[in-house]
């Protein structure tokens, strides 16, 4: 994804626009653009194509870089689990069990 982010930044510089001006032309918020330029998020292809038009980028090369970044991002998002994780119950489940148990005891005592 690093090569893709470097190319996105180059396109931004070539366009010669501020982040706000760029956001108006690309129809994406400036905060989203900021995340794209820092590599925190992967932009949709339509945004990349518009940036390529504004910055004079090669669509074919950018598509190759974008697809590589998308593959990398998908693989990193779904790590392989080699062992079964330990099942843990949160405090809410414990409280619910306690309330249910106390309700059952109260009901049983009330029937005496």
URVEN-V812105 format. One record per residue. N is the residue number from 1. RES is the residue in three letters. SS is DSSP state (helix for helix, strand for strand, loop for the rest). NEAR is the number of other ideal C-beta (glycine too) atoms within 12 Angstrom. D_FIRST is the distance of its C-alpha to the first C-alpha in whole Angstrom. Layout:
[[N/RES/SS/NEAR/D_FIRST] [N/RES/SS/NEAR/D_FIRST]]
//
This chain:
[[1/UNK/loop/26/0] [2/UNK/helix/14/4] [3/UNK/helix/18/6] [4/UNK/helix/33/5] [5/UNK/helix/30/6] [6/UNK/helix/19/9] [7/UNK/helix/33/10] [8/UNK/helix/40/11] [9/UNK/helix/24/12] [10/UNK/helix/24/14] [11/UNK/helix/37/15] [12/UNK/helix/35/17] [13/UNK/helix/20/19] [14/UNK/helix/19/20] [15/UNK/helix/26/21] [16/UNK/loop/14/23] [17/UNK/loop/21/23] [18/UNK/loop/15/23] [19/UNK/helix/24/21] [20/UNK/helix/15/24] [21/UNK/helix/15/25] [22/UNK/helix/33/22] [23/UNK/helix/27/22] [24/UNK/helix/16/25] [25/UNK/helix/23/24] [26/UNK/helix/32/21] [27/UNK/loop/16/23] [28/UNK/loop/25/20] [29/UNK/loop/18/21] [30/UNK/helix/21/20] [31/UNK/helix/15/19] [32/UNK/helix/21/17] [33/UNK/helix/35/16] [34/UNK/helix/23/15] [35/UNK/helix/20/13] [36/UNK/helix/35/11] [37/UNK/helix/33/11] [38/UNK/helix/20/11] [39/UNK/loop/22/7] [40/UNK/loop/16/10] [41/UNK/loop/23/10] [42/UNK/loop/29/9] [43/UNK/loop/39/12] [44/UNK/loop/18/14] [45/UNK/helix/21/14] [46/UNK/helix/17/18] [47/UNK/helix/30/16] [48/UNK/helix/36/14] [49/UNK/helix/22/17] [50/UNK/helix/29/19] [51/UNK/helix/39/17] [52/UNK/helix/29/17] [53/UNK/helix/20/21] [54/UNK/helix/26/21] [55/UNK/helix/27/19] [56/UNK/loop/18/20] [57/UNK/loop/29/17] [58/UNK/loop/20/17] [59/UNK/helix/21/17] [60/UNK/helix/12/16] [61/UNK/helix/19/14] [62/UNK/helix/32/12] [63/UNK/helix/20/12] [64/UNK/helix/19/11] [65/UNK/helix/30/8] [66/UNK/helix/34/8] [67/UNK/helix/19/9] [68/UNK/helix/21/7] [69/UNK/helix/29/4] [70/UNK/helix/22/8] [71/UNK/helix/17/9] [72/UNK/helix/20/7] [73/UNK/helix/20/8] [74/UNK/helix/14/11] [75/UNK/helix/13/12] [76/UNK/helix/14/11] [77/UNK/helix/11/14] [78/UNK/loop/10/16] [79/UNK/loop/9/17] [80/UNK/loop/8/20] [81/UNK/loop/8/24] [82/UNK/loop/6/26] [83/UNK/loop/6/29] [84/UNK/loop/6/30] [85/UNK/loop/8/30] [86/UNK/loop/7/33] [87/UNK/loop/7/34] [88/UNK/loop/8/35] [89/UNK/loop/11/37] [90/UNK/loop/10/36] [91/UNK/helix/10/39] [92/UNK/helix/10/40] [93/UNK/helix/13/41] [94/UNK/helix/13/43] [95/UNK/helix/13/45] [96/UNK/helix/14/45] [97/UNK/helix/15/47] [98/UNK/helix/14/49] [99/UNK/helix/14/50] [100/UNK/helix/14/51] [101/UNK/helix/14/53] [102/UNK/helix/14/55] [103/UNK/helix/14/55] [104/UNK/helix/14/57] [105/UNK/helix/14/59] [106/UNK/helix/13/60] [107/UNK/helix/12/61] [108/UNK/helix/11/63] [109/UNK/helix/10/65] [110/UNK/helix/9/66] [111/UNK/loop/8/67] [112/UNK/loop/7/70]]
//
